[in-house]
Amino acid sequence: MTKHPIVHVEFSARDRGEAANFYGDVFGWEMQDMPELNYTTFNPGKEPGGGFNPVGEQVKAGDVFVYIGTDDIDATLGEIEAAGGKTAIPKSEIPGVGWFAFFTDPTGNMVALYTGRQE
């Protein structure tokens, strides 16, 4: 069986800079702003890292998303659906980074999958 670790955690943020300053000041996390993606990542010094997702139509204030690593998003979505989950957002590209998808589990939790770009 393939391992599926938690690889990324996302906090919603009305202001990425304010969120980055807060978490950097309080916890000492390293930040990397990615203005071209409207995104800021954080590195807490140990896995998993994460980022600040802008609040908008699809992301509400207070949303926290957990990303589970997989080698094959499409196959994993198939397994999720066979087990009673539903695809919420199909496999989508993060330019230059990798791919993600969102699903809901049978109890209504929204969770994400992630596959990094293979070099």
C-alpha positions in Angstrom: 0.0 0.0 0.0 1.3 3.4 -0.9 1.9 5.8 2.0 -0.2 8.9 2.0 1.3 11.4 4.5 -0.1 14.8 5.3 2.2 17.0 3.2 0.7 20.5 3.4 -1.7 22.6 5.6 -3.5 25.7 4.4 -5.0 28.5 6.5 -7.3 31.0 5.0 -6.2 34.6 5.2 -7.9 37.9 4.5 -4.4 39.4 4.4 -1.5 37.1 3.6 1.1 39.6 4.8 -0.6 40.0 8.1 -0.9 36.2 8.6 2.7 35.7 7.6 3.9 38.4 10.0 1.8 36.9 12.9 2.9 33.3 12.4 6.5 34.3 11.7 6.6 36.5 14.8 4.9 34.1 17.2 6.3 30.8 16.0 9.4 31.7 14.1 8.2 30.1 10.9 10.0 31.1 7.6 7.8 32.6 5.0 8.1 32.8 1.2 5.7 35.2 -0.6 4.6 34.0 -4.1 2.8 37.1 -5.5 2.4 35.5 -8.9 0.2 32.8 -7.3 -1.4 35.2 -4.7 0.0 32.8 -2.1 2.5 32.8 0.8 4.0 29.5 2.1 5.3 28.8 5.5 8.0 26.5 6.7 7.8 25.6 10.4 11.2 23.8 10.3 9.7 20.4 10.2 7.1 18.7 7.9 4.5 19.5 7.0 4.7 23.0 5.8 1.8 25.0 4.4 0.5 28.2 3.2 -2.0 31.1 3.4 -4.8 30.8 1.0 -6.7 34.1 0.2 -10.3 34.4 1.4 -12.7 34.5 -1.6 -15.6 32.7 -3.2 -14.2 29.2 -2.7 -12.2 29.8 0.5 -14.0 31.2 3.5 -12.5 32.9 6.6 -11.6 30.1 9.1 -11.2 27.4 6.5 -8.2 25.1 7.1 -7.3 22.5 4.5 -5.1 19.4 5.0 -3.4 18.1 1.9 -2.6 14.3 1.7 0.2 13.2 -0.6 -0.4 10.7 -3.4 1.5 9.5 -6.4 -1.7 9.3 -8.5 -4.5 11.8 -7.8 -6.9 10.3 -10.4 -6.5 6.8 -8.9 -6.9 8.1 -5.4 -10.0 10.0 -6.3 -11.4 6.7 -7.8 -10.7 5.0 -4.5 -12.3 7.8 -2.5 -15.5 7.7 -4.6 -15.6 3.9 -4.4 -15.5 4.3 -0.6 -18.3 6.8 -0.5 -16.5 10.1 -0.8 -17.0 12.7 -3.6 -14.7 14.7 -5.8 -15.2 18.4 -5.0 -12.5 19.9 -7.3 -11.0 17.6 -9.9 -7.2 17.4 -10.5 -5.9 20.9 -11.2 -2.4 22.2 -11.9 -0.4 24.5 -9.7 1.9 26.0 -12.4 5.5 24.9 -11.9 4.7 23.2 -8.6 2.4 20.1 -9.0 -1.3 19.2 -8.9 -4.1 19.2 -6.4 -7.7 18.0 -6.0 -10.3 18.4 -3.3 -12.7 15.7 -2.1 -15.4 15.4 0.6 -15.4 12.4 2.9 -18.7 10.6 3.8 -19.0 12.8 6.9 -18.6 16.1 5.0 -15.0 17.0 5.6 -13.3 18.8 2.8 -9.7 17.4 2.3 -7.2 17.9 -0.5 -4.8 15.6 -2.4 -1.4 16.8 -3.7 1.2 15.4 -6.2 4.4 17.3 -6.7 5.9 17.9 -10.1 8.4 15.1 -10.9 11.7 16.5 -12.1 
